[in-house]
Amino acid sequence: MDKNKIILFDLDGTLIDSTDAIVSTFYHSFEELNFDFKGDDETIKSLIGYPLDIMYKELGVEESKVWDFVDAYKNRYKIISKEQTTLLKDAYEALYEASLFARVSVVTTKTRMYTMPLLEHFDIAQFFEIVTGRENVQNPKPHPEPILITLEQMNYDKNKHTVWMIGDTKLDLIAANEANINSIGVLCGYGQEEELLKYTNIIKPNAFSAISYIKSL
């Protein structure tokens, strides 16, 4: 079957729930580097989706020290990421279903070094043609570059393929709009419905509902 649909998935908050892993690793880095963090869990969660360096800057770390924090984060994250991350409800089924009628890839702001072990761990790496991570692009989402690079690698032909981006934050949806592709916001992650509606008119509870919707078109 010649699949004429391409579906791009965000990862955190769309397919996996890595909230505990991310939040605990931030606290660990603050402690390790003696940073007096004034916020709380919600402050950290509100920035998930942005690259780590931007998150640290937003959380008050001074520019000159940001990369020390990013290194501390990565060293810790690789140790705890698998045990503190879960696959979201029906995410496996969503990918299986999508793979039956579409070509599927991942566009994430996580680096591939941390993404690939998680995809293998949850047995979902098999569904993806391309996994585009932070180190594969100059400009992460909300810039369209991660989407455009992924589509290029998939030999995207605009006369032949319809493309959908499924993501849980405005960063995914803005990137999709800039890349001129369709998007669906999902409510199983970090974005609020009212914010997502500014960038797409299709909102679904989770990835599985989003796939059922695309399939029904």
C-alpha positions in Angstrom: 0.0 0.0 0.0 1.4 3.3 -1.0 0.9 5.5 2.1 0.1 9.0 1.2 -0.2 10.3 4.8 2.8 11.3 6.9 2.2 11.7 10.7 4.8 13.4 12.9 4.6 13.0 16.6 6.1 15.1 19.4 7.3 12.9 22.2 7.1 14.4 25.8 3.4 14.8 26.8 2.2 13.4 23.5 3.5 9.8 23.6 5.3 9.6 26.9 4.9 11.1 30.3 8.4 12.0 31.5 7.2 14.7 34.0 8.7 13.0 37.0 12.0 12.4 35.3 12.3 15.9 34.1 11.1 17.7 37.2 13.3 15.6 39.6 16.3 16.1 37.3 15.9 19.9 37.4 15.8 19.8 41.2 18.9 17.5 41.2 20.8 19.9 39.1 19.8 22.9 41.3 21.1 21.0 44.3 24.3 19.9 42.7 25.1 23.4 41.5 23.8 25.2 44.6 21.2 27.2 42.8 18.5 28.8 44.9 15.4 27.9 42.9 12.4 30.2 43.7 9.8 28.4 41.7 7.9 25.1 42.1 7.1 22.0 40.0 4.5 24.0 38.0 7.1 26.6 37.0 9.3 23.8 35.5 6.3 22.0 33.8 5.2 25.2 32.1 8.5 25.2 30.1 8.6 21.6 29.1 9.0 21.4 25.3 11.6 24.1 25.1 15.3 23.2 24.9 17.1 22.8 28.2 19.2 25.9 27.9 16.2 28.0 27.4 14.4 26.4 30.3 17.3 27.1 32.7 17.5 30.7 31.5 13.8 31.1 32.1 14.1 29.6 35.5 16.7 32.2 36.5 20.1 30.6 35.8 22.5 33.2 34.5 23.6 32.8 30.9 27.2 32.1 31.7 26.3 29.0 33.8 23.5 27.6 31.8 25.5 24.9 30.1 26.9 23.6 33.4 23.3 23.0 34.4 22.5 21.4 31.1 25.4 19.0 31.6 24.4 18.2 35.2 20.9 17.6 33.9 22.0 15.2 31.2 24.3 13.2 33.4 21.4 12.6 35.9 18.6 12.2 33.3 20.3 9.3 31.5 20.4 7.3 34.8 16.8 7.8 35.8 14.9 8.5 32.6 13.6 4.9 31.9 12.4 4.2 35.4 10.7 7.6 35.8 9.0 7.7 32.4 5.8 6.0 31.3 4.1 5.5 28.0 0.9 7.5 27.9 -2.4 5.6 27.8 -3.1 4.2 24.3 0.1 5.7 22.9 1.3 2.3 21.7 -2.1 1.6 20.1 -2.0 5.0 18.5 1.4 4.3 16.9 0.4 0.8 15.8 -2.8 2.1 14.2 -1.0 5.0 12.5 1.6 2.7 11.1 -1.1 0.7 9.3 -2.1 3.7 7.1 0.6 6.3 7.4 4.3 6.8 7.5 5.3 7.9 11.0 8.2 9.9 12.5 9.2 11.7 15.7 10.1 15.4 16.0 11.3 16.1 19.5 13.4 18.7 21.3 15.0 15.9 23.4 18.4 14.8 22.0 18.4 11.5 20.2 20.9 10.2 22.7 18.1 10.1 25.3 15.2 9.6 22.9 16.4 6.4 21.3 16.8 4.3 24.5 13.3 5.4 25.6 11.8 4.4 22.3 13.5 1.0 22.4 12.5 0.6 26.1 8.8 1.1 25.3 9.2 -1.0 22.1 7.9 1.8 19.9 11.1 2.6 17.9 9.9 0.1 15.3 7.1 2.4 14.2 9.3 5.4 13.2 11.1 6.1 10.0 12.9 9.2 11.3 13.6 10.5 14.8 14.7 14.1 14.7 16.2 15.3 17.9 17.7 18.5 19.3 21.1 17.8 17.8 19.8 17.3 14.3 18.7 21.0 13.9 20.0 24.5 14.4 16.6 25.8 15.5 14.3 23.7 17.6 10.5 24.0 17.7 8.6 26.4 17.5 10.9 27.0 14.4 9.7 24.9 11.5 13.2 23.5 10.8 12.8 20.2 12.7 9.6 19.4 10.7 11.1 20.5 7.4 14.3 18.4 7.9 12.2 15.4 8.9 10.0 15.7 5.8 13.0 16.1 3.6 14.5 12.9 4.9 11.1 11.2 4.2 11.2 12.4 0.6 8.1 14.4 1.2 6.2 15.4 -2.0 3.6 18.0 -1.5 1.6 16.8 -4.4 1.4 13.3 -3.0 1.5 13.5 0.8 -0.7 15.0 3.4 1.2 15.8 6.6 0.0 16.0 10.2 1.9 17.1 13.3 0.5 15.8 16.6 1.7 17.6 19.7 0.7 18.8 23.2 2.2 22.3 23.3 2.0 25.5 21.3 5.6 24.9 20.1 4.5 21.9 18.1 1.5 23.7 16.6 3.4 26.9 15.8 6.1 24.8 14.1 3.5 23.0 12.1 1.8 26.2 11.0 5.2 27.7 9.9 6.0 24.5 8.0 2.6 24.7 6.3 1.3 21.3 7.5 -1.9 20.2 9.4 -1.8 20.0 13.1 -3.7 18.5 16.0 -3.3 19.6 19.6 -3.6 16.8 22.3 -4.6 17.4 25.9 -2.6 14.6 27.5 0.5 16.7 28.0 1.6 20.2 29.1 -0.5 22.6 27.0 -3.8 24.1 28.0 -6.8 23.7 25.6 -7.4 27.4 25.4 -3.8 28.1 24.5 -3.6 25.3 21.9 -6.8 26.6 20.2 -5.0 29.8 19.2 -2.8 27.7 16.9 -5.1 24.8 15.7 -8.8 24.2 15.4 -8.4 20.5 16.0 -8.0 19.4 19.6 -8.2 15.8 20.8 -7.8 14.1 24.3 -4.8 12.1 23.2 -2.7 10.6 20.4 -5.1 7.7 19.8 -8.1 10.0 19.3 -6.0 12.1 17.0 -5.1 9.1 14.9 -8.7 7.9 14.8 -9.6 11.4 13.5 -7.0 11.4 10.8 -8.0 7.9 9.8 -11.6 8.9 9.5 -10.9 11.7 7.0 
